[in-house]
Amino acid sequence: MFLLLNFLFKKKENTKQLKDKDTSTTSRRTKEQIATRKGELGEYKINIQLDQLPKDYCYLSDLFVENPKAKSGYSQIDHLVITPYGIMVIETKNYQGTIYGAKNQKNWLINGKFKMGNPFVQNYGHIQALKSLIDKKYHGLFISIVSFTKRCTFKVDLDYRKISSDELIVYDIELSEFIHRKISAMRTQYKEPLLNEHDILILYNYFAKANITEPKIREQHNKILKSKNTEQATCEACNKPVSEKVKTYCLNNKKFKGKIYCFDHQNNHN
């Protein structure tokens, strides 16, 4: 009788552990899905604005090109807009919190604590990769734009917000506004457009042709980036390395107050 009761108790305990494990796995998947959806929503808001730009502009999204100087051998450009007055390379960031940064800093801070690479240094690498694809006469036409969600507050070098700068930091909801303001300022500066319709078409075709769509190559690139980011992000409670998705999820969730936790500690954080 004792053996039977002991067997039933163990079976019940094992069933409970399996249920807890299943619940934990489901919770993890849900959290990852939320982070992914937030990123997709951010990109959707950008694409809506780009779709409404003047007809003589061209743009490409998720452009993936070779870059021998990058760790993965490639550069992934979120958005590229070709206008009569310049080529705008847009890097999007899906963070939440106060962003601290200056031009001479290799790393910026989120909420004064967590490091992120200077996004303009990252975008500079993208621009250099794009320059290698086109004629040198177009090299001076690039404008670097970094877009953050409105869940952020900027504490950055004021020059990044000046429309005269060729490095602009914007909130995602004001991207098209800044593009229009930048073009208006350049129209005042130059009597004639810097690119005609033929130039814009040539550039668009160059970039579109260089775009790599092979899934395996893109997947390998993402794995390398995740490996790099995981080294930088660790759990506040146990110092365990976490993935970029977990890091993004925590930084986008107010209840964590700008701190990063692994899956095991997200429900027990202080």
VENSULTA-V951648 format. One record per residue. RES is the residue in one small letter. D_FIRST is the distance of its C-alpha to the first C-alpha in whole Angstrom. Layout:
res=RES d_first=D_FIRST
res=RES d_first=D_FIRST
This chain:
res=m d_first=0
res=f d_first=4
res=l d_first=5
res=l d_first=5
res=l d_first=6
res=n d_first=9
res=f d_first=10
res=l d_first=11
res=f d_first=12
res=k d_first=14
res=k d_first=15
res=k d_first=17
res=e d_first=18
res=n d_first=20
res=t d_first=21
res=k d_first=23
res=q d_first=24
res=l d_first=26
res=k d_first=27
res=d d_first=29
res=k d_first=30
res=d d_first=32
res=t d_first=33
res=s d_first=35
res=t d_first=36
res=t d_first=37
res=s d_first=39
res=r d_first=41
res=r d_first=42
res=t d_first=43
res=k d_first=45
res=e d_first=47
res=q d_first=48
res=i d_first=49
res=a d_first=51
res=t d_first=53
res=r d_first=54
res=k d_first=56
res=g d_first=57
res=e d_first=58
res=l d_first=59
res=g d_first=62
res=e d_first=63
res=y d_first=64
res=k d_first=66
res=i d_first=68
res=n d_first=68
res=i d_first=69
res=q d_first=72
res=l d_first=73
res=d d_first=74
res=q d_first=76
res=l d_first=78
res=p d_first=82
res=k d_first=82
res=d d_first=84
res=y d_first=81
res=c d_first=79
res=y d_first=75
res=l d_first=72
res=s d_first=69
res=d d_first=66
res=l d_first=69
res=f d_first=67
res=v d_first=70
res=e d_first=70
res=n d_first=71
res=p d_first=71
res=k d_first=71
res=a d_first=68
res=k d_first=65
res=s d_first=63
res=g d_first=67
res=y d_first=67
res=s d_first=68
res=q d_first=66
res=i d_first=68
res=d d_first=67
res=h d_first=70
res=l d_first=74
res=v d_first=77
res=i d_first=80
res=t d_first=83
res=p d_first=87
res=y d_first=87
res=g d_first=84
res=i d_first=80
res=m d_first=77
res=v d_first=74
res=i d_first=71
res=e d_first=68
res=t d_first=65
res=k d_first=63
res=n d_first=60
res=y d_first=59
res=q d_first=59
res=g d_first=60
res=t d_first=64
res=i d_first=65
res=y d_first=67
res=g d_first=70
res=a d_first=73
res=k d_first=75
res=n d_first=75
res=q d_first=71
res=k d_first=69
res=n d_first=66
res=w d_first=66
res=l d_first=63
res=i d_first=61
res=n d_first=61
res=g d_first=62
res=k d_first=59
res=f d_first=58
res=k d_first=61
res=m d_first=62
res=g d_first=65
res=n d_first=68
res=p d_first=68
res=f d_first=72
res=v d_first=71
res=q d_first=69
res=n d_first=71
res=y d_first=74
res=g d_first=72
res=h d_first=72
res=i d_first=75
res=q d_first=77
res=a d_first=75
res=l d_first=76
res=k d_first=80
res=s d_first=79
res=l d_first=79
res=i d_first=83
res=d d_first=86
res=k d_first=87
res=k d_first=89
res=y d_first=86
res=h d_first=84
res=g d_first=86
res=l d_first=85
res=f d_first=81
res=i d_first=79
res=s d_first=76
res=i d_first=74
res=v d_first=70
res=s d_first=68
res=f d_first=66
res=t d_first=64
res=k d_first=65
res=r d_first=62
res=c d_first=64
res=t d_first=66
res=f d_first=69
res=k d_first=70
res=v d_first=72
res=d d_first=76
res=l d_first=78
res=d d_first=80
res=y d_first=77
res=r d_first=77
res=k d_first=81
res=i d_first=82
res=s d_first=85
res=s d_first=82
res=d d_first=81
res=e d_first=78
res=l d_first=76
res=i d_first=73
res=v d_first=72
res=y d_first=69
res=d d_first=68
res=i d_first=69
res=e d_first=73
res=l d_first=73
res=s d_first=76
res=e d_first=78
res=f d_first=78
res=i d_first=79
res=h d_first=82
res=r d_first=83
res=k d_first=83
res=i d_first=85
res=s d_first=87
res=a d_first=88
res=m d_first=89
res=r d_first=91
res=t d_first=93
res=q d_first=93
res=y d_first=94
res=k d_first=97
res=e d_first=95
res=p d_first=92
res=l d_first=91
res=l d_first=89
res=n d_first=90
res=e d_first=89
res=h d_first=89
res=d d_first=88
res=i d_first=85
res=l d_first=84
res=i d_first=85
res=l d_first=82
res=y d_first=79
res=n d_first=80
res=y d_first=79
res=f d_first=76
res=a d_first=75
res=k d_first=76
res=a d_first=74
res=n d_first=71
res=i d_first=68
res=t d_first=65
res=e d_first=63
res=p d_first=60
res=k d_first=59
res=i d_first=61
res=r d_first=60
res=e d_first=57
res=q d_first=58
res=h d_first=60
res=n d_first=57
res=k d_first=55
res=i d_first=57
res=l d_first=58
res=k d_first=54
res=s d_first=54
res=k d_first=57
res=n d_first=56
res=t d_first=52
res=e d_first=54
res=q d_first=56
res=a d_first=53
res=t d_first=50
res=c d_first=47
res=e d_first=48
res=a d_first=45
res=c d_first=44
res=n d_first=47
res=k d_first=45
res=p d_first=48
res=v d_first=48
res=s d_first=49
res=e d_first=52
res=k d_first=50
res=v d_first=48
res=k d_first=51
res=t d_first=53
res=y d_first=50
res=c d_first=50
res=l d_first=54
res=n d_first=54
res=n d_first=52
res=k d_first=53
res=k d_first=50
res=f d_first=50
res=k d_first=53
res=g d_first=55
res=k d_first=52
res=i d_first=50
res=y d_first=46
res=c d_first=44
res=f d_first=41
res=d d_first=38
res=h d_first=41
res=q d_first=42
res=n d_first=40
res=n d_first=40
res=h d_first=44
res=n d_first=45
